[in-house]
Amino acid sequence: MIVPSSQFTVPFDGSFAIADASSQPPEKVAGKKTLEKELAQCVASISELQRKLYADNRYSLLLVFQAMDAAGKDGTIRAVMSGVNPAGCQVSSFKSPSAEELEHDWLWRTSKALPERGRIGIFNRSYYEEVLAVRVHPEYLKGQRLPEVNSDNIWQERFESIRDHENHLGRNGTIVLKFWLNVSKEEQRNRFLKRLTTPEKYWKFSNSDLGSRSRWEDYMAAYEALLNQTSREHAPWYAIPADNKRYMRLSVAKIIRNTLEALPLRYPEKSPDQIALFDDYISQLQGEGATLER
């Protein structure tokens, strides 16, 4: 399936430049109440479409979220998926790999968490950390005990593995949507300051956050490379402006809704012979009701 396009779709020809991608919404963006109302409507549509996805049981949807710290991944996932039946949705978060995970190839731990048919899977960070954090900190490769590491080729090899992986998923009914939440360095600074001055937000701040911030340009270079190398028609990246959280959440929700609407989903049908038995079933149940009323 070719996923519906969006104004935020990262081009498939490798021409994307982070310097040209705005972290701010358009100047004429709607007000707070309007954005919240539109999001609620969008979430209701996603909820209904998810029920149809589950009943159809041929497709699954994988949502990948990547961003710098404080961009709003957790809040976006919570806001957009709030109306979806928990039985049809699963969220997986990937941080530093465990000892067990390091005993396998780098796609193993995320492959285990892929959504089943009929379900929506959400990756809060993902296998893209292997061409992002690991690229900015190549010393992490030592812990992976790879047989050979060619520093000139390893990132291109990993991009190739990701493209093959996502091609395989698409051929087998998993629709992959990938969201890069584009927060500005200035907005990140403001959000960090809020975390450091608001007691109920202390827990959100980690010392490592400032370490990543100090390598901002390196991370932006790594993001630009992965976005250009892996945004494809069947598994697009979306560069979502993230400085306005309400606008960001609505933008993500619209893309998810539009994608689900484009799928040829249908509720399973009963055969004429099965339907012909419904009158007997109705009579049987109504008879039980009459007995219970006595």
C-alpha positions as CSV (number, residue, x, y, z in Angstrom):
1,M,0.0,0.0,0.0
2,I,1.2,3.5,-0.8
3,V,0.4,5.6,2.2
4,P,-1.6,8.9,1.6
5,S,0.7,11.9,1.4
6,S,0.8,14.9,3.8
7,Q,2.3,18.3,3.8
8,F,4.7,16.9,6.3
9,T,5.9,13.9,4.3
10,V,9.6,13.7,4.0
11,P,10.4,13.5,0.3
12,F,11.4,10.1,-1.1
13,D,14.2,11.4,-3.3
14,G,16.7,12.3,-0.5
15,S,16.3,16.0,-0.8
16,F,15.1,16.7,2.7
17,A,17.0,19.4,4.7
18,I,16.4,19.9,8.4
19,A,17.4,23.5,8.1
20,D,14.4,24.1,5.8
21,A,11.9,22.2,8.1
22,S,10.0,24.5,10.4
23,S,9.4,23.5,14.0
24,Q,6.6,26.1,14.2
25,P,3.0,25.6,12.8
26,P,1.7,27.9,10.0
27,E,1.1,31.5,11.0
28,K,-2.7,31.1,10.7
29,V,-3.0,28.1,12.9
30,A,-6.3,27.8,14.8
31,G,-6.7,28.6,18.5
32,K,-6.4,26.3,21.4
33,K,-10.1,25.4,21.7
34,T,-10.4,24.7,18.0
35,L,-7.3,22.5,17.9
36,E,-8.6,20.5,20.9
37,K,-12.0,20.1,19.4
38,E,-10.6,18.9,16.1
39,L,-8.3,16.5,17.9
40,A,-11.2,15.0,19.8
41,Q,-13.1,14.4,16.5
42,C,-10.0,12.9,15.0
43,V,-9.5,10.6,18.0
44,A,-13.1,9.4,17.8
45,S,-12.6,8.5,14.1
46,I,-9.4,6.6,14.8
47,S,-11.2,4.7,17.6
48,E,-13.9,3.6,15.2
49,L,-11.4,2.8,12.4
50,Q,-9.4,0.7,14.9
51,R,-12.4,-1.4,15.6
52,K,-12.8,-2.0,11.9
53,L,-9.1,-2.8,11.6
54,Y,-9.4,-5.3,14.4
55,A,-12.5,-7.0,12.9
56,D,-11.0,-7.1,9.4
57,N,-7.8,-8.8,10.8
58,R,-5.7,-8.5,7.7
59,Y,-3.6,-5.4,8.4
60,S,-1.7,-3.9,11.3
61,L,-0.4,-0.4,11.9
62,L,3.0,0.4,13.3
63,L,3.6,4.0,14.5
64,V,7.2,5.0,15.1
65,F,8.0,8.1,17.1
66,Q,11.5,9.6,17.2
67,A,12.5,13.0,18.5
68,M,15.0,14.8,20.7
69,D,14.2,14.9,24.5
70,A,11.2,17.0,25.5
71,A,9.7,17.0,22.0
72,G,6.5,15.5,23.3
73,K,6.5,11.9,22.2
74,D,4.8,10.6,25.4
75,G,2.2,13.3,25.4
76,T,1.4,12.9,21.7
77,I,1.0,9.1,22.0
78,R,-1.3,9.6,25.1
79,A,-3.4,12.3,23.4
80,V,-3.8,10.7,20.0
81,M,-4.4,7.1,21.2
82,S,-6.6,8.0,24.2
83,G,-9.8,6.8,22.6
84,V,-8.5,3.5,21.2
85,N,-9.5,0.3,22.9
86,P,-6.5,-0.9,24.9
87,A,-7.0,-4.4,23.6
88,G,-6.3,-3.2,20.1
89,C,-3.2,-1.1,20.9
90,Q,0.2,-1.7,22.3
91,V,3.0,0.7,23.2
92,S,6.7,-0.3,23.3
93,S,9.5,1.8,24.5
94,F,13.1,1.1,23.6
95,K,16.0,2.5,25.7
96,S,19.4,1.0,26.3
97,P,19.5,-2.6,25.2
98,S,19.5,-5.3,27.8
99,A,22.2,-8.1,28.1
100,E,19.7,-10.5,26.4
101,E,19.0,-8.1,23.6
102,L,22.7,-7.6,23.0
103,E,23.0,-11.3,22.3
104,H,20.9,-10.9,19.2
105,D,21.0,-8.7,16.1
106,W,19.9,-5.2,16.5
107,L,16.5,-5.6,14.9
108,W,15.5,-8.5,17.2
109,R,14.2,-6.6,20.2
110,T,11.8,-4.5,18.1
111,S,10.7,-7.4,15.9
112,K,9.4,-9.1,19.0
113,A,7.1,-6.1,19.7
114,L,5.6,-5.8,16.2
115,P,1.8,-5.5,16.3
116,E,-0.4,-8.5,15.4
117,R,-2.9,-8.3,12.6
118,G,-5.8,-6.1,13.6
119,R,-3.8,-4.1,16.1
120,I,-1.9,-0.8,16.3
121,G,1.6,-0.9,17.6
122,I,3.5,2.1,18.8
123,F,7.3,2.4,19.1
124,N,8.4,5.2,21.4
125,R,11.9,5.2,20.0
126,S,12.8,2.2,17.8
127,Y,15.4,0.4,15.7
128,Y,16.2,3.9,14.4
129,E,18.3,4.5,17.5
130,E,20.8,2.2,15.8
131,V,21.5,4.9,13.1
132,L,20.9,7.8,15.5
133,A,22.2,7.5,19.1
134,V,24.7,4.8,18.1
135,R,25.9,6.9,15.2
136,V,26.4,9.9,17.5
137,H,28.1,7.6,20.0
138,P,29.9,4.9,18.0
139,E,31.4,3.6,21.2
140,Y,28.1,1.9,21.8
141,L,29.0,-0.5,18.9
142,K,31.6,-2.2,21.2
143,G,28.8,-3.6,23.4
144,Q,27.2,-5.2,20.3
145,R,30.2,-7.5,19.8
146,L,29.8,-7.4,16.0
147,P,32.2,-9.8,14.1
148,E,33.4,-6.9,11.9
149,V,32.7,-3.2,11.9
150,N,33.6,-1.1,8.8
151,S,33.1,2.4,9.9
152,D,32.8,3.6,6.3
153,N,29.9,1.2,5.5
154,I,28.1,0.3,8.7
155,W,25.5,3.1,8.5
156,Q,24.7,2.5,4.9
157,E,24.4,-1.2,5.7
158,R,22.0,-0.5,8.5
159,F,19.9,1.8,6.4
160,E,19.7,-1.0,3.9
161,S,18.6,-3.4,6.6
162,I,15.9,-1.0,7.7
163,R,14.6,-0.5,4.2
164,D,14.5,-4.2,3.7
165,H,12.8,-4.7,7.0
166,E,10.1,-2.2,6.3
167,N,9.6,-3.5,2.8
168,H,9.0,-7.0,4.3
169,L,6.5,-5.6,6.9
170,G,4.6,-3.8,4.2
171,R,4.4,-6.9,2.0
172,N,2.9,-8.7,4.9
173,G,0.2,-6.2,5.8
174,T,1.9,-4.0,8.4
175,I,1.6,-0.3,7.5
176,V,4.5,1.7,8.9
177,L,4.1,5.4,9.7
178,K,7.1,7.2,11.2
179,F,6.9,10.6,13.0
180,W,9.9,12.8,13.6
181,L,8.7,15.5,16.1
182,N,10.7,18.5,15.1
183,V,11.3,20.5,18.3
184,S,13.6,23.6,18.1
185,K,16.6,23.9,20.4
186,E,15.1,27.0,22.0
187,E,11.8,25.3,22.7
188,Q,13.7,22.3,24.2
189,R,15.5,24.7,26.5
190,N,12.3,26.2,27.7
191,R,10.8,22.8,28.4
192,F,13.9,21.7,30.3
193,L,13.7,24.8,32.4
194,K,10.1,24.1,33.2
195,R,11.0,20.6,34.3
196,L,13.7,21.9,36.5
197,T,11.5,24.5,38.2
198,T,8.3,22.5,38.6
199,P,8.4,19.9,41.3
200,E,5.8,17.6,39.7
201,K,8.0,17.6,36.6
202,Y,11.3,16.9,38.2
203,W,11.1,13.2,37.4
204,K,11.0,14.0,33.7
205,F,14.5,15.4,33.7
206,S,17.7,13.3,33.4
207,N,21.3,14.4,33.6
208,S,21.8,12.7,30.2
209,D,19.3,15.1,28.6
210,L,21.9,17.9,28.7
211,G,24.5,15.6,27.3
212,S,22.4,14.9,24.2
213,R,21.6,18.6,23.9
214,S,25.3,19.4,23.8
215,R,25.6,17.2,20.7
216,W,22.6,18.8,19.0
217,E,24.3,19.4,15.6
218,D,25.5,15.8,15.5
219,Y,22.0,14.5,16.2
220,M,20.5,16.8,13.5
221,A,23.0,15.5,11.0
222,A,22.1,11.9,12.0
223,Y,18.4,12.6,11.7
224,E,18.8,14.2,8.3
225,A,20.6,11.2,7.0
226,L,18.1,8.6,8.3
227,L,15.1,10.6,7.2
228,N,16.5,10.8,3.6
229,Q,17.7,7.2,3.6
230,T,14.5,5.6,4.9
231,S,11.5,7.7,3.9
232,R,9.7,5.7,1.2
233,E,6.2,5.5,-0.2
234,H,5.3,2.4,1.7
235,A,6.9,3.6,5.0
236,P,7.1,7.4,5.0
237,W,8.6,9.8,7.5
238,Y,6.7,12.8,8.6
239,A,8.5,15.9,9.9
240,I,6.0,17.3,12.3
241,P,6.4,20.8,13.8
242,A,6.6,20.2,17.5
243,D,7.0,23.6,19.2
244,N,3.2,23.9,19.4
245,K,2.1,20.7,21.1
246,R,-1.6,20.9,20.2
247,Y,-0.9,21.5,16.6
248,M,1.6,18.6,16.6
249,R,-0.8,16.2,18.1
250,L,-3.6,17.1,15.7
251,S,-1.2,16.8,12.7
252,V,-0.2,13.3,13.9
253,A,-3.8,12.2,14.5
254,K,-4.9,13.4,11.0
255,I,-2.2,11.3,9.3
256,I,-3.2,8.2,11.3
257,R,-6.9,8.7,10.5
258,N,-6.3,9.3,6.8
259,T,-4.1,6.2,6.6
260,L,-6.7,4.0,8.2
261,E,-9.4,5.5,6.0
262,A,-7.4,4.6,2.9
263,L,-7.1,0.9,3.9
264,P,-9.7,-1.4,2.3
265,L,-11.1,-2.4,5.7
266,R,-14.3,-4.3,6.0
267,Y,-16.3,-6.1,8.7
268,P,-16.4,-9.8,8.2
269,E,-19.6,-11.0,6.5
270,K,-21.9,-13.9,7.3
271,S,-22.9,-16.3,4.6
272,P,-26.6,-16.4,3.5
273,D,-26.9,-19.8,5.2
274,Q,-25.6,-18.4,8.4
275,I,-27.9,-15.4,8.3
276,A,-30.8,-17.8,7.6
277,L,-30.3,-19.2,11.0
278,F,-30.6,-15.8,12.8
279,D,-34.4,-16.0,13.1
280,D,-34.0,-19.3,15.1
281,Y,-31.4,-17.7,17.3
282,I,-33.6,-14.7,17.9
283,S,-36.6,-16.8,18.8
284,Q,-34.4,-18.9,21.1
285,L,-33.1,-15.8,23.0
286,Q,-36.5,-14.2,23.2
287,G,-37.8,-17.4,24.6
288,E,-35.2,-17.4,27.3
289,G,-36.2,-13.8,28.1
290,A,-39.9,-14.8,28.6
291,T,-38.8,-17.6,30.9
292,L,-36.7,-15.3,33.0
293,E,-39.5,-12.8,33.3
294,R,-41.8,-15.4,35.0
